[in-house]
């Protein structure tokens, strides 16, 4: 069964304190791994798609990496506006995304 | 450019009632997918429609149904509501079939509370 596990469930950082979020997955035939950001009361907002092991993508303070079993979302020098829930999802052979339950990130000034 | 519009934003229903949620995708997007989000289970796939045809369905009971119209707008219906159906229902649209080539854009969701 396709499965996605995200850790930690919650993370509190000081502004400027870099860290990483983990997404481990088991899936039959990975077609893509997605990272989304979700603010309270809103739908998920697309961040990255990674397609193969070794791939990396960056956007502002965020960098996503992918191995054959997990993905990391590195946050460098975070700011309070980076506070959100970060969701990881995988796309196996079918068209439906399989989501993890997310990491709630709180960045304090 | 308008995003994905979901209506209503909030709903309170009584057990046993039925409810219809609406989703208008981004103009030009022909694929609409529905997800249920709860604190314990996260986002779970309900179904996907493309050009008025259901292409994929998740593991939900038959009380959950949907359809897509010729203008790509989609509705989902839940009959005989149960307390456990309380959730945020999210709609996502895509230009092609599924997110792999074009990505998904999510709406802000409909918050359904069953009392």
Backbone of each chain as ProteinMPNN parsed JSONL, in Angstrom:
{"seq_chain_A": "XXXXXXXXXXXXXXXXXXXXXXXXXXXXXXXXXXXXXXXXXXXXXXXXXXXXXXXXXXXXXXXXXXXXXXXXXXXXXXXXXXXXXXXXXXXXXXXXXXXXXXXXXXXXX", "coords_chain_A": {"N_chain_A": [[0.846, -1.196, 0.0], [0.526, 2.215, -0.813], [2.264, 4.725, 0.946], [2.854, 7.604, 3.0], [4.932, 9.258, 5.244], [5.381, 11.865, 7.439], [7.766, 13.807, 9.237], [9.134, 16.068, 11.711], [5.923, 15.998, 13.51], [5.28, 18.498, 14.423], [7.077, 21.579, 14.548], [9.046, 23.943, 16.069], [10.711, 26.903, 15.507], [13.27, 29.39, 15.942], [13.444, 32.611, 14.473], [15.594, 32.651, 11.706], [16.835, 30.285, 12.38], [17.897, 27.504, 10.912], [16.508, 24.45, 9.496], [15.287, 21.074, 8.812], [12.616, 19.337, 7.19], [11.145, 16.125, 7.097], [10.132, 13.645, 4.729], [9.137, 10.518, 4.338], [8.621, 7.708, 2.192], [6.716, 4.964, 0.848], [6.08, 3.492, -2.099], [4.585, 2.197, -5.037], [6.178, 2.452, -7.896], [7.048, 5.434, -8.343], [5.881, 8.415, -9.629], [6.099, 11.052, -9.156], [6.991, 13.447, -6.609], [5.534, 15.664, -4.385], [5.583, 18.874, -2.859], [3.684, 20.881, -0.694], [2.417, 23.912, 0.692], [0.385, 24.855, 3.398], [-1.731, 27.241, 4.67], [-3.571, 28.276, 7.596], [-7.064, 27.74, 7.244], [-6.994, 27.805, 4.508], [-6.533, 26.385, 1.187], [-4.086, 23.901, 0.121], [-0.973, 25.139, -1.14], [0.94, 24.961, -4.004], [4.37, 24.017, -4.011], [6.782, 22.529, -4.883], [7.679, 20.051, -7.388], [9.223, 16.932, -7.528], [10.95, 14.56, -9.457], [12.813, 12.461, -9.721], [15.298, 10.477, -8.016], [17.933, 12.249, -6.467], [17.346, 14.676, -7.495], [16.984, 18.206, -7.027], [15.313, 21.143, -5.862], [14.822, 24.655, -5.614], [13.428, 27.444, -3.859], [13.322, 30.588, -2.925], [13.773, 30.618, 0.473], [13.542, 27.94, 0.704], [14.415, 24.562, 0.025], [14.129, 21.615, -1.719], [14.799, 18.148, -1.667], [15.38, 14.859, -3.038], [15.462, 11.378, -2.441], [15.633, 7.8, -2.984], [13.941, 6.865, -1.062], [13.055, 8.903, 0.543], [12.225, 12.381, 1.08], [13.475, 15.655, 1.62], [12.712, 18.789, 3.033], [14.375, 21.599, 3.169], [14.796, 24.369, 5.22], [16.094, 27.464, 5.155], [17.383, 29.92, 7.252], [14.752, 30.773, 8.369], [11.747, 32.828, 8.328], [9.131, 34.501, 10.214], [6.889, 34.523, 8.504], [7.078, 32.15, 7.17], [5.797, 30.323, 8.633], [3.569, 27.671, 8.713], [1.657, 24.802, 7.619], [3.369, 22.143, 6.213], [3.013, 20.051, 3.536], [3.567, 16.841, 2.189], [3.371, 14.874, -0.733], [2.859, 11.951, -2.725], [2.849, 10.681, -6.052], [1.749, 7.828, -7.246], [1.363, 5.079, -9.583], [-1.293, 5.574, -10.362], [-3.621, 8.343, -10.855], [-4.126, 9.711, -8.496], [-3.089, 11.719, -5.776], [-1.173, 10.81, -2.925], [-1.174, 11.785, 0.287], [0.907, 12.89, 3.035], [0.484, 13.52, 6.578], [1.45, 15.949, 7.274], [3.684, 18.609, 8.434], [3.624, 20.843, 11.016], [4.814, 24.001, 11.092], [6.221, 26.466, 13.096], [7.51, 29.62, 13.257], [9.208, 31.709, 15.268], [9.64, 35.199, 16.036]], "CA_chain_A": [[0.0, 0.0, 0.0], [1.298, 3.465, -0.875], [2.234, 5.388, 2.245], [3.727, 8.76, 3.189], [5.072, 9.606, 6.653], [6.13, 13.105, 7.608], [8.26, 14.082, 10.59], [8.276, 15.845, 12.874], [4.553, 16.475, 13.353], [5.315, 19.931, 14.665], [8.44, 22.081, 14.699], [9.103, 25.354, 16.443], [12.043, 27.455, 15.251], [13.493, 30.817, 16.07], [13.76, 33.256, 13.196], [16.997, 32.477, 11.351], [17.313, 28.949, 12.779], [17.635, 26.59, 9.795], [16.145, 23.083, 9.855], [14.775, 20.263, 7.708], [11.435, 18.507, 7.377], [11.345, 14.852, 6.424], [9.001, 12.935, 4.144], [9.547, 9.186, 3.873], [7.502, 7.146, 1.434], [6.764, 3.665, 0.177], [5.134, 3.621, -3.2], [4.879, 1.364, -6.197], [6.335, 3.245, -9.112], [6.882, 6.863, -8.075], [5.866, 9.288, -10.809], [6.464, 12.392, -8.727], [6.795, 13.783, -5.201], [5.09, 17.051, -4.352], [5.53, 19.608, -1.6], [2.703, 21.948, -0.64], [2.32, 24.701, 1.922], [-1.01, 25.153, 3.699], [-1.988, 28.189, 5.739], [-4.868, 27.995, 8.239], [-8.259, 28.195, 6.544], [-6.774, 27.872, 3.054], [-6.142, 25.149, 0.544], [-2.644, 23.757, -0.096], [-0.356, 25.929, -2.201], [2.018, 24.18, -4.599], [5.741, 24.505, -3.883], [7.734, 21.837, -5.763], [7.542, 18.667, -7.815], [10.489, 16.241, -7.77], [10.605, 13.393, -10.258], [13.728, 11.335, -9.626], [16.291, 10.548, -6.948], [19.042, 13.131, -6.76], [16.845, 15.966, -7.955], [16.839, 19.257, -6.03], [14.681, 22.365, -6.347], [14.898, 25.723, -4.63], [12.547, 28.599, -4.003], [13.585, 31.501, -1.812], [14.467, 29.998, 1.601], [13.199, 26.524, 0.705], [15.093, 23.667, -0.902], [13.612, 20.254, -1.62], [15.658, 17.112, -2.23], [14.701, 13.571, -3.162], [16.204, 10.126, -2.574], [14.72, 6.724, -3.37], [13.026, 6.514, 0.014], [12.572, 10.049, 1.304], [12.486, 13.726, 0.593], [13.688, 16.641, 2.673], [12.462, 20.192, 2.742], [15.302, 22.37, 3.995], [14.393, 25.768, 5.368], [17.278, 28.214, 5.536], [17.108, 31.229, 7.867], [13.303, 31.015, 8.217], [11.105, 34.032, 8.844], [7.793, 34.191, 10.749], [5.924, 34.272, 7.428], [7.215, 30.766, 6.719], [4.957, 29.487, 9.503], [2.491, 27.038, 7.949], [1.779, 23.348, 7.575], [3.997, 21.709, 4.967], [2.487, 18.748, 3.157], [4.277, 16.07, 1.186], [2.467, 13.93, -1.397], [3.47, 11.185, -3.8], [1.968, 10.252, -7.128], [2.113, 6.507, -7.757], [0.942, 4.842, -10.949], [-2.598, 6.157, -10.658], [-3.624, 9.802, -10.896], [-4.441, 10.345, -7.232], [-1.997, 12.011, -4.86], [-1.24, 10.243, -1.575], [-0.589, 12.809, 1.145], [1.241, 12.707, 4.434], [-0.371, 14.328, 7.455], [2.005, 17.292, 7.35], [4.489, 19.139, 9.54], [3.22, 22.221, 11.391], [6.016, 24.79, 11.391], [6.014, 27.777, 13.708], [8.756, 30.378, 13.339], [9.024, 32.835, 16.187], [10.581, 36.309, 15.789]], "C_chain_A": [[0.885, 1.25, 0.0], [1.14, 4.255, 0.411], [3.236, 6.532, 2.312], [3.737, 9.107, 4.676], [5.918, 10.854, 6.77], [6.559, 13.277, 9.067], [9.109, 15.344, 10.584], [6.841, 16.29, 12.592], [4.486, 17.976, 13.506], [6.75, 20.349, 14.941], [8.364, 23.564, 15.013], [10.532, 25.833, 16.274], [12.081, 28.925, 15.617], [13.799, 31.376, 14.695], [15.256, 33.118, 12.921], [17.578, 31.114, 11.659], [16.94, 27.942, 11.699], [17.315, 25.179, 10.286], [15.629, 22.348, 8.629], [13.548, 19.496, 8.137], [11.625, 17.243, 6.548], [10.047, 14.274, 5.892], [9.513, 11.587, 3.659], [8.35, 8.508, 3.213], [7.791, 5.718, 0.989], [5.679, 3.712, -0.878], [5.555, 2.701, -4.326], [4.977, 2.259, -7.417], [6.088, 4.727, -8.912], [6.93, 7.653, -9.376], [6.243, 10.72, -10.437], [6.214, 12.555, -7.238], [6.555, 15.276, -5.124], [5.207, 17.609, -2.936], [4.526, 20.756, -1.742], [2.831, 22.673, 0.696], [0.843, 24.993, 2.145], [-1.109, 26.096, 4.897], [-3.367, 27.901, 6.324], [-6.031, 28.56, 7.439], [-8.117, 28.281, 5.041], [-6.438, 26.5, 2.5], [-4.634, 25.08, 0.377], [-2.167, 24.576, -1.288], [0.86, 25.175, -2.701], [3.376, 24.839, -4.407], [6.657, 23.865, -4.934], [7.164, 20.504, -6.238], [8.938, 18.122, -8.075], [10.16, 14.924, -8.454], [11.532, 12.204, -10.065], [14.768, 11.582, -8.541], [17.474, 11.399, -7.383], [18.614, 14.532, -7.182], [16.701, 16.935, -6.784], [16.139, 20.45, -6.674], [14.679, 23.39, -5.229], [13.909, 26.825, -4.947], [12.717, 29.443, -2.76], [14.33, 30.741, -0.704], [14.251, 28.485, 1.658], [13.992, 25.755, -0.349], [14.601, 22.254, -0.665], [14.564, 19.297, -2.314], [14.933, 15.782, -2.201], [15.708, 12.436, -3.253], [15.19, 9.046, -2.932], [13.703, 6.39, -2.295], [12.462, 7.72, 0.742], [12.896, 11.361, 0.604], [12.657, 14.638, 1.799], [13.307, 18.02, 2.148], [13.321, 20.993, 3.713], [14.831, 23.814, 4.025], [15.585, 26.528, 5.938], [16.877, 29.595, 6.049], [15.633, 31.59, 7.777], [12.86, 32.323, 8.855], [9.719, 33.656, 9.376], [6.766, 33.889, 9.659], [6.064, 32.887, 6.813], [6.388, 29.808, 7.571], [3.756, 28.987, 8.719], [2.591, 25.536, 8.187], [2.339, 22.969, 6.204], [3.597, 20.259, 4.706], [3.338, 18.136, 2.063], [3.278, 15.09, 0.57], [3.231, 13.203, -2.489], [2.414, 10.822, -4.814], [2.456, 8.904, -7.626], [1.561, 6.321, -9.17], [-0.379, 5.475, -11.326], [-2.529, 7.684, -10.56], [-3.836, 10.462, -9.553], [-3.181, 10.562, -6.408], [-2.249, 11.328, -3.524], [-0.47, 11.184, -0.665], [-0.122, 12.254, 2.473], [0.367, 13.628, 5.265], [0.241, 15.698, 7.759], [2.881, 17.563, 8.561], [4.045, 20.569, 9.785], [4.466, 22.965, 11.827], [5.606, 26.129, 11.971], [7.369, 28.45, 13.854], [8.501, 31.619, 14.178], [10.056, 33.934, 15.918], [11.612, 36.419, 16.91]], "O_chain_A": [[1.872, 1.321, 0.732], [0.029, 4.436, 0.91], [4.329, 6.446, 1.752], [2.681, 9.236, 5.295], [7.038, 10.905, 6.262], [5.824, 12.941, 9.995], [9.736, 15.665, 9.574], [6.572, 16.892, 11.552], [3.729, 18.65, 12.807], [7.539, 19.583, 15.494], [7.705, 24.335, 14.315], [11.46, 25.245, 16.828], [11.061, 29.614, 15.603], [14.357, 30.679, 13.847], [16.085, 33.423, 13.779], [18.697, 30.811, 11.245], [15.773, 27.567, 11.587], [17.781, 24.759, 11.345], [15.542, 22.918, 7.541], [13.436, 19.058, 9.282], [12.186, 17.276, 5.453], [8.995, 14.395, 6.519], [10.246, 11.522, 2.673], [7.207, 8.708, 3.625], [8.939, 5.323, 0.786], [4.507, 3.944, -0.578], [6.744, 2.461, -4.537], [3.968, 2.763, -7.91], [5.024, 5.229, -9.276], [7.899, 7.57, -10.13], [6.654, 11.504, -11.292], [5.346, 11.895, -6.667], [7.285, 16.063, -5.727], [4.963, 16.91, -1.952], [4.509, 21.486, -2.733], [3.294, 22.112, 1.688], [0.126, 25.339, 1.206], [-0.633, 25.789, 5.99], [-4.232, 27.35, 5.643], [-5.997, 29.712, 7.007], [-9.016, 28.774, 4.361], [-6.104, 25.577, 3.242], [-3.962, 26.105, 0.482], [-2.856, 24.693, -2.301], [1.721, 24.79, -1.91], [3.533, 26.043, -4.606], [7.235, 24.56, -5.769], [6.299, 19.91, -5.595], [9.744, 18.758, -8.755], [9.203, 14.246, -8.079], [11.107, 11.059, -10.222], [15.077, 12.721, -8.193], [17.956, 11.29, -8.51], [19.425, 15.457, -7.218], [16.338, 16.53, -5.68], [16.332, 20.74, -7.855], [14.552, 23.049, -4.053], [13.593, 27.107, -6.103], [12.301, 29.052, -1.67], [15.438, 30.262, -0.947], [14.736, 27.827, 2.579], [14.209, 26.236, -1.461], [14.65, 21.752, 0.457], [15.073, 19.581, -3.399], [13.988, 15.595, -1.435], [16.671, 12.497, -4.017], [14.018, 9.345, -3.159], [12.712, 5.712, -2.566], [11.489, 7.588, 1.486], [13.711, 11.431, -0.316], [12.064, 14.42, 2.855], [13.547, 18.361, 0.989], [13.04, 21.061, 4.91], [14.51, 24.402, 2.993], [16.027, 26.268, 7.057], [16.145, 30.336, 5.392], [15.286, 32.605, 7.174], [13.489, 32.847, 9.774], [9.189, 32.602, 9.023], [5.863, 33.08, 9.872], [5.227, 32.495, 6.001], [6.294, 28.62, 7.263], [3.013, 29.774, 8.132], [3.497, 25.063, 8.872], [1.844, 23.419, 5.171], [3.81, 19.372, 5.533], [3.772, 18.817, 1.134], [2.433, 14.539, 1.276], [4.138, 13.764, -3.105], [1.236, 10.674, -4.486], [3.454, 8.827, -8.342], [1.319, 7.301, -9.874], [-0.575, 5.873, -12.474], [-1.486, 8.24, -10.218], [-3.734, 11.686, -9.465], [-2.31, 9.694, -6.35], [-3.383, 11.27, -3.046], [0.738, 11.361, -0.821], [-0.673, 11.277, 2.981], [-0.401, 14.424, 4.724], [-0.386, 16.518, 8.43], [2.832, 16.854, 9.566], [4.08, 21.405, 8.882], [5.1, 22.602, 12.817], [4.762, 26.833, 11.418], [8.27, 27.914, 14.499], [7.678, 32.465, 13.83], [11.211, 33.64, 15.61], [12.479, 37.292, 16.869]]}, "seq_chain_B": "XXXXXXXXXXXXXXXXXXXXXXXXXXXXXXXXXXXXXXXXXXXXXXXXXXXXXXXXXXXXXXXXXXXXXXXXXXXXXXXXXXXXXXXXXXXXXXXXXXXXXXXXXXXXXXXXXXX", "coords_chain_B": {"N_chain_B": [[-6.023, 36.479, -12.819], [-8.539, 34.236, -12.07], [-8.774, 32.035, -9.279], [-9.311, 28.673, -8.075], [-12.6, 28.19, -7.227], [-14.586, 27.557, -4.482], [-17.738, 26.75, -3.224], [-20.343, 26.381, -0.753], [-18.326, 28.306, 1.641], [-18.544, 27.552, 4.278], [-20.498, 25.153, 6.05], [-23.169, 23.889, 7.958], [-24.656, 20.963, 8.897], [-27.218, 18.552, 9.664], [-27.108, 15.257, 11.045], [-27.935, 12.638, 8.819], [-28.968, 14.252, 6.853], [-28.486, 15.526, 3.466], [-25.865, 16.878, 1.367], [-24.591, 19.273, -0.96], [-21.701, 20.233, -2.595], [-19.856, 22.755, -4.318], [-17.59, 23.373, -7.042], [-15.645, 25.509, -8.927], [-13.391, 25.365, -11.447], [-10.135, 26.679, -12.423], [-10.17, 28.793, -15.24], [-10.069, 27.111, -18.299], [-8.96, 24.847, -17.25], [-9.482, 21.394, -17.194], [-9.622, 19.234, -15.566], [-10.805, 18.077, -12.48], [-10.359, 17.413, -9.119], [-11.277, 15.923, -6.001], [-10.755, 16.165, -2.514], [-10.769, 14.992, 0.853], [-10.136, 16.484, 3.937], [-9.059, 15.808, 7.127], [-8.152, 16.204, 10.614], [-6.971, 13.88, 11.695], [-6.561, 12.037, 9.583], [-5.474, 13.417, 7.483], [-5.154, 14.567, 4.05], [-7.344, 12.942, 1.914], [-8.042, 11.165, -1.016], [-10.913, 11.599, -2.982], [-12.373, 11.621, -5.554], [-11.745, 11.96, -9.144], [-12.381, 13.984, -11.947], [-12.515, 14.328, -15.463], [-13.186, 16.057, -18.336], [-15.973, 15.613, -17.968], [-16.074, 12.964, -17.215], [-15.706, 10.427, -14.792], [-12.585, 9.571, -13.679], [-11.105, 8.372, -11.747], [-11.401, 6.934, -8.51], [-11.608, 7.194, -4.983], [-11.341, 5.402, -1.822], [-14.028, 5.592, -0.603], [-17.341, 5.424, 0.846], [-20.421, 4.672, -1.002], [-22.083, 6.777, -0.48], [-20.863, 9.098, -1.056], [-20.634, 11.061, -3.843], [-20.116, 12.393, -7.155], [-19.989, 14.81, -9.836], [-19.283, 16.188, -13.077], [-19.663, 19.052, -15.049], [-20.307, 20.295, -18.42], [-18.96, 22.697, -18.604], [-16.796, 22.328, -17.061], [-17.135, 22.809, -14.369], [-17.654, 21.396, -11.127], [-19.484, 19.25, -8.94], [-19.897, 17.831, -5.7], [-21.589, 15.378, -3.836], [-22.899, 14.433, -0.735], [-24.689, 12.0, 0.802], [-27.037, 11.098, 3.391], [-25.73, 12.072, 5.839], [-23.06, 11.608, 8.176], [-21.613, 11.935, 11.479], [-18.869, 11.637, 11.274], [-18.304, 12.654, 8.799], [-17.663, 15.236, 8.958], [-15.455, 17.66, 7.96], [-12.822, 19.292, 6.061], [-13.429, 19.954, 2.787], [-11.741, 19.741, -0.135], [-11.123, 21.031, -3.339], [-9.382, 20.511, -6.35], [-7.887, 21.758, -9.29], [-6.692, 21.045, -12.598], [-4.837, 21.459, -15.641], [-4.366, 19.328, -17.351], [-4.801, 15.748, -17.221], [-4.713, 14.839, -14.001], [-1.983, 15.642, -11.688], [0.634, 15.499, -12.681], [1.953, 16.668, -14.93], [1.094, 19.293, -15.095], [0.5, 20.204, -12.581], [-1.405, 20.791, -9.572], [-3.961, 23.087, -8.621], [-5.325, 24.192, -5.73], [-8.511, 24.917, -4.244], [-9.911, 26.995, -1.602], [-11.489, 25.464, -0.043], [-14.374, 23.806, 1.426], [-15.769, 23.983, 4.526], [-17.264, 21.553, 6.258], [-19.541, 20.85, 8.758], [-21.015, 18.395, 10.672], [-23.74, 17.901, 12.694]], "CA_chain_B": [[-6.568, 35.171, -13.162], [-9.271, 33.717, -10.936], [-8.336, 30.724, -8.827], [-10.354, 27.664, -7.917], [-13.626, 28.729, -6.336], [-15.439, 26.549, -3.857], [-18.871, 27.298, -2.469], [-20.087, 27.518, 0.145], [-17.109, 28.157, 2.442], [-18.892, 26.865, 5.528], [-21.811, 24.498, 6.067], [-23.512, 23.086, 9.128], [-25.765, 20.086, 8.544], [-27.619, 17.585, 10.691], [-26.973, 13.841, 10.665], [-29.016, 12.113, 7.993], [-29.238, 15.141, 5.718], [-27.537, 15.435, 2.379], [-25.241, 18.162, 1.088], [-23.942, 19.413, -2.267], [-20.633, 21.216, -2.619], [-19.576, 23.162, -5.689], [-16.221, 23.766, -7.352], [-15.405, 26.068, -10.261], [-11.942, 25.323, -11.658], [-9.51, 27.77, -13.156], [-10.59, 28.793, -16.642], [-9.178, 26.328, -19.145], [-8.638, 23.566, -16.586], [-10.534, 20.419, -17.484], [-9.596, 18.172, -14.556], [-11.161, 18.478, -11.115], [-10.244, 16.342, -8.124], [-11.811, 16.252, -4.678], [-10.072, 15.56, -1.373], [-11.304, 15.243, 2.191], [-9.052, 16.704, 4.885], [-9.398, 15.75, 8.55], [-6.921, 16.294, 11.407], [-6.344, 12.586, 11.945], [-6.269, 11.299, 8.346], [-4.853, 14.238, 6.439], [-5.923, 14.655, 2.809], [-7.644, 11.654, 1.296], [-8.603, 11.331, -2.342], [-12.301, 11.178, -3.179], [-12.523, 11.259, -6.973], [-11.228, 12.869, -10.155], [-13.16, 14.081, -13.172], [-11.892, 14.979, -16.62], [-14.143, 16.118, -19.446], [-17.268, 15.077, -17.514], [-15.97, 11.532, -16.922], [-14.954, 10.085, -13.585], [-11.42, 8.802, -14.113], [-10.505, 7.678, -10.622], [-12.241, 7.051, -7.329], [-10.951, 6.763, -3.756], [-12.019, 4.385, -1.02], [-15.101, 6.169, 0.197], [-18.615, 4.726, 0.587], [-21.234, 5.167, -2.095], [-22.797, 8.019, -0.104], [-20.1, 10.182, -1.663], [-20.721, 11.004, -5.303], [-19.775, 13.655, -7.777], [-20.189, 14.909, -11.277], [-18.673, 17.357, -13.711], [-20.499, 19.594, -16.116], [-19.59, 20.573, -19.67], [-18.093, 23.877, -18.422], [-15.768, 21.831, -16.129], [-17.538, 22.946, -12.967], [-17.928, 20.092, -10.536], [-20.202, 19.173, -7.675], [-19.878, 16.562, -4.997], [-22.768, 15.197, -3.001], [-22.808, 13.434, 0.322], [-26.036, 11.711, 1.304], [-27.143, 10.478, 4.719], [-24.537, 12.549, 6.531], [-22.662, 11.056, 9.467], [-20.741, 12.848, 12.225], [-17.509, 11.476, 10.766], [-18.122, 13.348, 7.516], [-17.196, 16.592, 9.249], [-14.111, 17.771, 7.388], [-12.604, 20.31, 5.036], [-13.467, 19.329, 1.464], [-10.914, 20.532, -1.035], [-11.205, 20.775, -4.776], [-8.165, 20.913, -7.041], [-8.038, 21.672, -10.737], [-5.469, 20.888, -13.373], [-5.086, 21.608, -17.064], [-4.424, 17.991, -17.939], [-5.346, 14.717, -16.344], [-3.854, 14.632, -12.853], [-1.05, 16.733, -11.387], [2.029, 15.21, -12.99], [2.554, 17.57, -15.897], [0.65, 20.68, -14.964], [0.312, 20.588, -11.189], [-2.745, 21.026, -9.042], [-4.254, 24.3, -7.876], [-6.401, 23.911, -4.791], [-9.372, 25.963, -3.719], [-9.796, 27.197, -0.155], [-12.223, 24.405, 0.621], [-15.659, 23.974, 2.118], [-15.725, 23.379, 5.863], [-18.554, 20.922, 6.565], [-19.716, 20.374, 10.125], [-22.241, 17.6, 10.831], [-24.104, 17.878, 14.126]], "C_chain_B": [[-7.25, 34.577, -11.933], [-8.762, 32.327, -10.59], [-9.485, 29.748, -8.811], [-11.342, 28.174, -6.866], [-14.505, 27.625, -5.798], [-16.535, 27.25, -3.058], [-19.73, 26.179, -1.915], [-18.767, 27.332, 0.903], [-17.367, 27.368, 3.718], [-20.319, 26.307, 5.431], [-21.988, 23.772, 7.392], [-24.756, 22.28, 8.767], [-26.037, 19.12, 9.698], [-27.415, 16.173, 10.157], [-28.179, 13.377, 9.864], [-29.356, 12.994, 6.798], [-28.263, 14.856, 4.592], [-27.0, 16.827, 2.062], [-24.604, 18.127, -0.302], [-22.93, 20.539, -2.199], [-20.278, 21.513, -4.061], [-18.13, 23.615, -5.848], [-16.153, 24.292, -8.774], [-13.913, 26.122, -10.486], [-11.441, 26.588, -12.338], [-9.931, 27.663, -14.616], [-9.567, 28.041, -17.508], [-8.76, 25.002, -18.534], [-9.805, 22.6, -16.775], [-10.6, 19.296, -16.462], [-9.93, 18.754, -13.196], [-11.065, 17.25, -10.221], [-10.762, 16.84, -6.791], [-11.043, 15.473, -3.619], [-10.805, 15.926, -0.092], [-10.121, 15.42, 3.131], [-9.584, 16.701, 6.302], [-8.104, 15.763, 9.353], [-6.215, 14.945, 11.552], [-5.852, 11.886, 10.693], [-5.537, 12.113, 7.301], [-5.752, 14.328, 5.219], [-6.103, 13.27, 2.214], [-8.436, 11.884, 0.011], [-10.029, 10.788, -2.407], [-12.533, 10.716, -4.61], [-11.938, 12.349, -7.863], [-12.12, 12.809, -11.379], [-12.352, 14.79, -14.245], [-12.878, 14.91, -17.763], [-15.418, 15.344, -19.135], [-17.238, 13.589, -17.178], [-15.191, 11.31, -15.635], [-13.815, 9.158, -13.967], [-10.832, 7.964, -12.983], [-11.373, 7.912, -9.398], [-11.48, 6.514, -6.135], [-11.812, 5.761, -3.003], [-13.025, 4.998, -0.069], [-16.41, 5.443, -0.13], [-19.417, 5.407, -0.508], [-22.038, 6.412, -1.77], [-22.121, 9.25, -0.701], [-20.161, 10.024, -3.183], [-20.367, 12.365, -5.873], [-20.16, 13.661, -9.236], [-19.481, 16.159, -11.779], [-19.517, 17.769, -14.897], [-19.646, 19.958, -17.331], [-18.687, 21.801, -19.557], [-16.982, 23.599, -17.406], [-16.097, 22.063, -14.662], [-17.925, 21.581, -12.421], [-18.717, 20.247, -9.242], [-19.918, 17.834, -7.035], [-21.055, 16.542, -4.017], [-22.471, 14.139, -1.946], [-24.216, 13.228, 0.865], [-25.948, 11.061, 2.677], [-25.91, 10.806, 5.567], [-24.335, 11.884, 7.882], [-21.726, 12.046, 10.152], [-19.316, 12.812, 11.672], [-17.262, 12.133, 9.43], [-17.686, 14.79, 7.719], [-15.732, 16.704, 8.819], [-14.032, 19.017, 6.526], [-12.556, 19.585, 3.699], [-12.79, 20.269, 0.478], [-11.086, 20.075, -2.468], [-9.899, 21.269, -5.391], [-8.386, 20.797, -8.543], [-6.674, 21.617, -11.414], [-5.808, 20.997, -14.849], [-5.243, 20.253, -17.734], [-5.054, 17.011, -16.987], [-4.353, 14.478, -15.215], [-2.775, 15.702, -12.752], [0.318, 16.604, -12.021], [2.655, 16.216, -13.934], [2.253, 19.04, -15.627], [0.439, 21.126, -13.527], [-1.147, 20.749, -10.835], [-2.809, 22.429, -8.465], [-5.468, 24.008, -7.011], [-7.239, 25.153, -4.518], [-9.193, 26.08, -2.21], [-10.639, 26.211, 0.638], [-13.586, 24.811, 1.147], [-15.548, 23.254, 3.448], [-17.111, 22.871, 6.204], [-18.542, 20.43, 8.007], [-21.042, 19.647, 10.208], [-22.538, 17.483, 12.323], [-25.255, 16.912, 14.372]], "O_chain_B": [[-6.627, 34.43, -10.881], [-8.374, 31.548, -11.461], [-10.511, 29.967, -9.454], [-10.953, 28.54, -5.757], [-15.096, 26.855, -6.555], [-16.286, 28.206, -2.323], [-19.84, 25.125, -2.54], [-18.155, 26.269, 0.797], [-16.511, 26.611, 4.177], [-21.206, 26.905, 4.822], [-21.066, 23.121, 7.883], [-25.781, 22.841, 8.38], [-25.2, 18.91, 10.575], [-27.537, 15.93, 8.956], [-29.318, 13.697, 10.206], [-29.967, 12.529, 5.837], [-27.338, 14.057, 4.735], [-27.601, 17.832, 2.44], [-24.139, 17.083, -0.757], [-23.252, 21.657, -1.799], [-20.379, 20.644, -4.927], [-17.527, 24.164, -4.925], [-16.553, 23.608, -9.716], [-13.218, 26.857, -9.784], [-12.218, 27.443, -12.764], [-10.036, 26.563, -15.159], [-8.366, 28.306, -17.45], [-8.256, 24.126, -19.237], [-10.963, 22.949, -16.543], [-11.531, 18.491, -16.484], [-9.402, 19.796, -12.807], [-11.615, 16.192, -10.527], [-10.694, 18.031, -6.49], [-10.724, 14.297, -3.792], [-11.379, 17.008, 0.035], [-9.201, 14.603, 3.129], [-10.459, 17.496, 6.644], [-7.058, 15.374, 8.834], [-4.985, 14.886, 11.532], [-4.826, 11.207, 10.732], [-5.028, 11.556, 6.329], [-6.97, 14.185, 5.329], [-5.14, 12.525, 2.033], [-9.368, 12.687, -0.034], [-10.314, 9.68, -1.955], [-12.853, 9.551, -4.847], [-11.674, 13.472, -7.433], [-12.558, 11.738, -11.798], [-11.606, 15.729, -13.968], [-13.353, 13.831, -18.12], [-15.88, 14.53, -19.935], [-18.283, 13.009, -16.883], [-14.148, 11.925, -15.412], [-14.046, 8.081, -14.516], [-10.148, 6.97, -13.227], [-12.004, 8.96, -9.264], [-10.786, 5.502, -6.24], [-12.863, 5.332, -3.479], [-12.866, 4.917, 1.149], [-16.579, 4.915, -1.229], [-19.146, 6.544, -0.894], [-22.609, 7.038, -2.663], [-22.737, 10.308, -0.832], [-19.788, 8.986, -3.73], [-20.326, 13.363, -5.154], [-20.596, 12.653, -9.793], [-19.131, 17.056, -11.011], [-20.018, 16.932, -15.648], [-18.416, 19.93, -17.271], [-17.742, 21.938, -20.334], [-16.309, 24.521, -16.946], [-15.392, 21.553, -13.791], [-18.448, 20.727, -13.138], [-18.614, 21.26, -8.549], [-19.722, 16.83, -7.719], [-21.443, 17.567, -3.457], [-21.877, 13.098, -2.227], [-24.855, 14.171, 1.332], [-24.903, 10.539, 3.065], [-25.152, 9.917, 5.955], [-25.282, 11.63, 8.626], [-21.119, 12.893, 9.495], [-18.642, 13.84, 11.611], [-16.123, 12.171, 8.964], [-17.374, 15.489, 6.754], [-14.882, 15.933, 9.265], [-15.027, 19.703, 6.293], [-11.728, 18.695, 3.504], [-13.2, 21.414, 0.284], [-11.182, 18.882, -2.756], [-9.375, 22.313, -5.003], [-9.005, 19.841, -9.01], [-5.663, 22.072, -10.881], [-6.919, 20.671, -15.267], [-6.125, 20.05, -18.568], [-5.76, 17.397, -16.056], [-3.26, 13.965, -15.454], [-2.664, 16.565, -13.623], [1.116, 17.535, -11.91], [3.813, 16.583, -13.739], [3.073, 19.915, -15.904], [0.222, 22.312, -13.277], [-2.011, 20.832, -11.708], [-1.836, 22.914, -7.888], [-6.52, 23.62, -7.518], [-6.746, 26.281, -4.555], [-8.409, 25.341, -1.615], [-10.515, 26.131, 1.86], [-13.9, 25.992, 1.29], [-15.267, 22.056, 3.494], [-18.031, 23.659, 6.417], [-17.648, 19.69, 8.42], [-22.082, 20.206, 9.859], [-21.703, 17.03, 13.106], [-25.698, 16.757, 15.51]]}, "name": "protein", "num_of_chains": 2, "seq": "XXXXXXXXXXXXXXXXXXXXXXXXXXXXXXXXXXXXXXXXXXXXXXXXXXXXXXXXXXXXXXXXXXXXXXXXXXXXXXXXXXXXXXXXXXXXXXXXXXXXXXXXXXXXXXXXXXXXXXXXXXXXXXXXXXXXXXXXXXXXXXXXXXXXXXXXXXXXXXXXXXXXXXXXXXXXXXXXXXXXXXXXXXXXXXXXXXXXXXXXXXXXXXXXXXXXXXXXXXXXXXXX"}
